[in-house]
Amino acid sequence: MSLPEIAVTDLSDDAVVLDVREPNEWARGHVPNAVHLPMGSVADQLASLPKLTGPLPVVCRAGGRSAKVVEFLRGQGIDAVNVTGGTLAWAAAGKPLAADEGEPTVI
């Protein structure tokens, strides 16, 4: 089954995305308007997902974990898309990053 994907270049710099990386990854650098919900918490926190008018972009570091979350969410009837290349692609495209402290990086 092929999952829907979206390129970082098709997302605005202020896009709301669901970041499913671990807390230490999130703290170092993330999409500025991202909602953080680690992959292992998604199933128990469906009510915490951002409500968007279109598909929910889901991001991780490189796209593997987010693809699994997109598959799960779509199985729950939630319109979700995988962000191709993850936060690595976001940073490589020169898009803004935020960090909990210090200079943002992607790990």
N, C-alpha and C positions, 0 to 999 in steps of 0.2 A: 504494500500500500504506500502510495506516494503522499507525503505530507505537504501541505501548502507552505510556501516559504516567502519571505520578503527580504530584499536586499537592504542593507543599512542606508544606501543612497536613496531609497524610496521612502525613508522615514525622515520626518522633520527633526531638527536638532532638539526640539522640545517635546518630542513624542513621549507618550506614556507607554512604558513597556514593563513586562513582568520579568524580573531578574531572579533566576532560580539557583544562583551560585551560593556557595557557603559564606557564612558571615565574614571570615577573614578575607575572602576574595572581594566581597562587596565593599568592605572598609577601605581597601586600597584604591578602588576606582570603579565607578559605575556611571551609567547614563543618568544625567541630571534629574529627570522626572520619572525614574524607574521606581517601581514598587518592589521591595525585596521580600521574597518568600522562598526560602531554600527548598530545593526539589523534594526533600523528604517530608516537608510540611504541607505541600500543595493539597493533597487529598483531604487533609483535615481542616483546611482553611479556605475552602471554595468561596465562602461568603466574604472573604477578604480580598478577592480579586477585583481589580479595577473594572468599573462598568464603562465600556466604550461604545460608541455608535457603530463602529466597525470591528473587524477582527482584533483580538488581543495579541500583540507581538510578544513573543517569549524569547528571552535571551539567556545565554550562559557564557562561558569563556569562548568556546569555539563552535558550538552548535549541536553537540551530541546530547547533553543532558536536556537542553531545551526541546530537542526533537521528541524525546521520550515524554516530556511534560505535555507538549502539544498533542501527541497521540492520546494521552490520558484525558486531557481536557476535551478533545473532540469526541471521545467516547462518552463523556458526560453531557454532551450536547452544547458545549461551549465553543464558540467560533474563535479559534486560536491559530496563529501562524508562527513558524519558526523563523527567527532572525538569522539569516545565512551568515556564517562566519563569526557570530557572537560578538562579544565586546572587543575581541581582537580586531575584527573587521571594522567595528565602530571607530576604534582609536586609529586604525590605519587610514580610514577615510578622513581623518582630521576633525571628526566631530567632537563636541565638548564632553569632558568627563568631570565628575565630581568625586570627592573623597571625604571620608569622615575626618581625616586629619592628614596634613602634609600634601605633597604634590601627588595628584592622581596618576596611577599606573594601572595596568591590567595584568593580573596574575592568574 
